Amino acid sequence: MKVAVIGGGSWGLALSSVLSNNKHQVLVYDVNPKIVEKINKLHISYQLDEDIPKDIVATNNLSEAINFSDTILFVVPTKVLRVALKDVIQILQAPKLFINAAKGIEPETFLRVSEIFEEMVPKKYLKGFVALSGPSHAEEVIRNMTTAVTCASEDEKNALFAQKLFHNNDYFRVYSSTDLKGAELGGALKNIFALASGLIAGKGLGDNARAALITRGLVEMQKFYENYGADTLSLFGLTGIGDLVVTCTSPHSRNYQAGFKIGHGKDLKETLNSMTMVVEGIRTCEAAYKYAIYHDLDLPIIKAIYYVLFNDMDPEIALKSLFERSKKKEI
Ligand SMILES: NC(=O)c1ccc[n+]([C@@H]2O[C@H](COP(=O)([O-])OP(=O)(O)OC[C@H]3O[C@@H](n4cnc5c(N)ncnc54)[C@H](O)[C@@H]3O)[C@@H](O)[C@H]2O)c1
């Protein structure tokens, strides 16, 4: 198979490596000429400084990438998704299956990535949409380390197609799902708790606090799924608890790293300036906070993180506010 990849950052190239190892032909498009040059001349990931298979080719020419295949893997940060998609739409001449591996929610609209595709891509060119999600740090996938993810689509045949494309028997196991809402929500919401987990580590609050955060974070995700109409069973899967655990416990997580810096006293602006890669949890936190207010959902952790990120609340005061809430039954 041929696959065009839009976005040659850390995750785009880690997934390109999986596809290349699975004997597919990969053409990567990135707006940054430096990235294209590093792929074509040095065969490395610019962001991760890791080798990638030599048969992965990159281009600065978007038309070349779009016309390369009917299967397009999108891996650009959600912040630039609409800009990237606008350029792609102008070139489309045939229906494409879009697989998206970015994880986030649009703060202004609370639209999931699949909904942005539906809104922007003319129906005749949208053959289908699949979300690829689960506990998967690019740093490990690019080194062919054991990983399991889920390909979710409302149309099962598209989920199965993507599963077959990415799955291999060596290190990359892929499950299929038809709960697209759950997969997209899980991949986005877990980044908020990763920020909180980093904050906890930055403040030196210990492992008990982190375990409490993960557990109560899962409860907040459940309330969210129920209100949103996603399948709460997905919370027990790779796109739910799987991704939540890896992102709250691994120093590879940018969201964890950002939270860690804020926990150490840096403000949000300073933190973002010091990060070279995307921190999706910040935009997702804004989106989730607004959604919770609008739908009157009791999501105290998400609200506390929002106050720390956007209202300059001291993390210790935010934590205290969580403890000062009235006592409750656990379940
Ligand atoms: N890195 C990971 O381990 C990982 C794992 C799972 C999911 N994700 C998700 O994948 C998404 C991308 O993350 P990343 O780590 O690859 O980010 P990154 O910052 O490493 O790379 C993003 C890439 O997108 C490119 N880009 C920006 N605008 C573009 C455009 N208009 N057209 C084409 N390319 C464009 C940039 O030049 C950059 O190379 C995020 O939503 C992230 O949450 C990342």
The ligand as a Tripos MOL2 file, in Angstrom:
@<TRIPOS>MOLECULE
LIG
   44    48     1     0     0
SMALL
NO_CHARGES

@<TRIPOS>ATOM
      1 N1          4.7390   12.5200   20.0920 N.am      1 LIG1
      2 C1          4.0280   11.5240   20.5600 C.2       1 LIG1
      3 O1          4.5260   10.6240   21.2570 O.2       1 LIG1
      4 C2          2.5740   11.4430   20.2260 C.ar      1 LIG1
      5 C3          1.9080   10.2340   20.4580 C.ar      1 LIG1
      6 C4          0.5580   10.1490   20.1830 C.ar      1 LIG1
      7 C5         -0.1130   11.2600   19.6740 C.ar      1 LIG1
      8 N2          0.5590   12.4210   19.4530 N.ar      1 LIG1
      9 C6         -0.2100   13.5480   18.8910 C.3       1 LIG1
     10 O2          0.2120   13.7820   17.5530 O.3       1 LIG1
     11 C7          0.0860   15.1720   17.2360 C.3       1 LIG1
     12 C8          1.3990   15.6690   16.6740 C.3       1 LIG1
     13 O3          2.3660   15.5170   17.6970 O.3       1 LIG1
     14 P1          3.9160   15.4350   17.4130 P.3       1 LIG1
     15 O4          4.5170   14.9470   18.6500 O.co2     1 LIG1
     16 O5          4.2210   14.7320   16.1500 O.co2     1 LIG1
     17 O6          4.2190   17.0020   17.2430 O.3       1 LIG1
     18 P2          5.5610   17.6660   16.7090 P.3       1 LIG1
     19 O7          5.5510   19.0420   17.2380 O.co2     1 LIG1
     20 O8          6.7150   16.7790   16.9580 O.co2     1 LIG1
     21 O9          5.3390   17.7030   15.1200 O.3       1 LIG1
     22 C9          4.3100   18.3960   14.4630 C.3       1 LIG1
     23 C10         4.7050   18.5240   12.9940 C.3       1 LIG1
     24 O10         3.6300   19.0920   12.2590 O.3       1 LIG1
     25 C11         4.2150   19.9350   11.2900 C.3       1 LIG1
     26 N3          3.2200   20.8740   10.7810 N.ar      1 LIG1
     27 C12         2.7480   21.9800   11.3650 C.ar      1 LIG1
     28 N4          1.8470   22.5610   10.5580 N.ar      1 LIG1
     29 C13         1.7350   21.7860    9.4560 C.ar      1 LIG1
     30 C14         0.9580   21.8560    8.2650 C.ar      1 LIG1
     31 N5          0.1100   22.8610    8.0360 N.pl3     1 LIG1
     32 N6          1.1210   20.8870    7.3340 N.ar      1 LIG1
     33 C15         1.9930   19.8880    7.5450 C.ar      1 LIG1
     34 N7          2.7560   19.7620    8.6470 N.ar      1 LIG1
     35 C16         2.6290   20.7060    9.5930 C.ar      1 LIG1
     36 C17         5.3690   20.6050   12.0150 C.3       1 LIG1
     37 O11         6.2930   21.1810   11.1130 O.3       1 LIG1
     38 C18         5.9220   19.4260   12.7920 C.3       1 LIG1
     39 O12         6.8980   18.7310   12.0440 O.3       1 LIG1
     40 C19        -0.3570   15.8520   18.5300 C.3       1 LIG1
     41 O13        -1.7490   16.0000   18.5130 O.3       1 LIG1
     42 C20         0.0270   14.8730   19.6140 C.3       1 LIG1
     43 O14        -0.8010   14.9770   20.7490 O.3       1 LIG1
     44 C21         1.8830   12.5340   19.7040 C.ar      1 LIG1
@<TRIPOS>BOND
     1     1     2 1
     2     2     3 2
     3     2     4 1
     4     4     5 ar
     5     4    44 ar
     6     5     6 ar
     7     6     7 ar
     8     7     8 ar
     9     8     9 1
    10     8    44 ar
    11     9    10 1
    12     9    42 1
    13    10    11 1
    14    11    12 1
    15    11    40 1
    16    12    13 1
    17    13    14 1
    18    14    15 2
    19    14    16 1
    20    14    17 1
    21    17    18 1
    22    18    19 2
    23    18    20 1
    24    18    21 1
    25    21    22 1
    26    22    23 1
    27    23    24 1
    28    23    38 1
    29    24    25 1
    30    25    26 1
    31    25    36 1
    32    26    27 ar
    33    26    35 ar
    34    27    28 ar
    35    28    29 ar
    36    29    30 ar
    37    29    35 ar
    38    30    31 1
    39    30    32 ar
    40    32    33 ar
    41    33    34 ar
    42    34    35 ar
    43    36    37 1
    44    36    38 1
    45    38    39 1
    46    40    41 1
    47    40    42 1
    48    42    43 1
@<TRIPOS>SUBSTRUCTURE
     1 LIG1         1 GROUP 0 **** ****
